[in-house]
Amino acid sequence: MKFVGVLGALTVTTAIGLSVVMNRADAVGADPAPLHGGIALERELDPGAYDRLVRRSPAPVAEPVVQTLVVGRGDTLMGMLTDVGVDRREAYDAIEGLKEAWDPRKLKPGQEIRVVFLPESPLAPDKTHFQGLSIATDVDRRVAVNRAVDPAGTVAFSVEEQVMELTPVTAFRSGVIETSLYEAAVDAGVPVPVLWSVVRNLSYDIDFQREVQRGDKFEILWHRMTDGNGKILREGEIYQAALTISGDRYAMYRFDEGEYGPEYFNETGGSVRKALLKTPIDGARISSGFGMRKHPILGYSRMHRGVDFAARPGTPIYAAGNAVVDMAGWNGGFGRYVRLRHSEGFKTAYAHMKAIARGVKKGTRVKQGQVIGYVGSSGRSTGPHLHYEIHRNGKQVNPLKVKFPSGRTLKGEALARFQAVRDDLDMQVASLRAETAVAQAEPPSSQ
């Protein structure tokens, strides 16, 4: 039998669905008149049965109320919580607890926040209190803060991280460039972030804006991270990539030497990272090369000791390498000008800027790829462009022809381990390349 409810009397349901009603005296051994056709079920209950039934009966559970909030532009977590009725003090305490695992200032438009309220009791579902919240901070990570009350009645919020274990699967794409590397790679199914990572790492040796031609080839091997159902949640690490440009092959292999962590090396074990980038600007065209030319303003021929890149005003200009700022400010006909001092006797100069990036001033350190200014037409200039110079041991050299110093080169035992990894990756790529060729050669199914 099961307990249904107590409201001054006790209703008992038998195994065959027969209900009987008794008062408390019935349950403790009184001798009432038979009920429901003379069946006196209450006599089967020994003294104290009523109390035991009440104790065994599960208490009604108050179901939580969950509100899903979507972050809009300009929203703050505090504002969103108070807008749905969370007490400001409790909202503050919850946010402080959240900071132990994640910075709430990283909220992005479109991100979802689950806010949990708990009714005070099942009999008063409309009267609720704030129980906590959770935010998906990544595709495989959720951070939650939960309300707790200690024996003294003090409310506190504890933080909890939930991390999903992802499974890597191998992906391989290759193709031939017809119009651009971007179009060919995207058409082949290469995710844009993966493509840009390859471009960044090989841009020390390849000028992607000018050297890539129709008929050049590419291949990329990387991992995709999936959940338990095989759904792709994130693009993983690139393990091997190669571009064949005008017959010359440029490859990169991921290798973890141990001391420095994973890096990319070329076929001979040299780091693909060089001291300086070939081009410190994206999406530009060369408007004037290195050498003698007729000056467009002065009207006579003189040596042009740099390369001009024509680009839209405001286009970011990047530091060609790690450096200390040697000069930043107005420099006569060069207009707004930055000069960087690199290692091994190299300096780079950037002229005619619209603006110098905030924080870039003499004596500060900058990293390779950091924005140091924006394309403009200041000084003696006929239009928006970047004038870029490379100085080596005090002499100006052609930025498009100089051989840049390479990064680290593997040696000894580390080189031997790299060669084994390189050969294994090349075998994987060769096998996948053959499978791809077979799949492309097979006629389409008639079904």
Secondary structure, 3 states (H helix, E strand, C coil): CEEEEECCEEEEECCCCCEEEEEHHHHCCCCCCCECCCECHHHHCCCCHHHHHHHHCCCCCCCCEEEEEECCCCCCHHHHHHHCCCCHHHHHHHHHHHCCCCCHHHCCCCCEEEEEEEEEECCEEEEEEEEEEEEEEECCEEEEEEEEECCCCCEEEEEEEEECCCEEEEEEEEEECCCCHHHHHHHHCCCHHHHHHHHHHHCCCCCCCCCCCCCCEEEEEEEEEECCCCCEEEEEEEEEEEEEECCEEEEEEEEECCCCCEEEECCCCEECCECCCCCCCCCCEEEECCEEEECCCCCCEEEECCEEEECCCCCEEECCCCEEEEEEEECHHHCEEEEEECCCCEEEEEEEEEEECCCCCCCCEECCCCEEEEEECCCCCCCCEEEEEEEECCEEECCCCCCCCECCECCHHHHHHHHHHHHHHHHHHHHHHHHHHHHHHCCCCCC
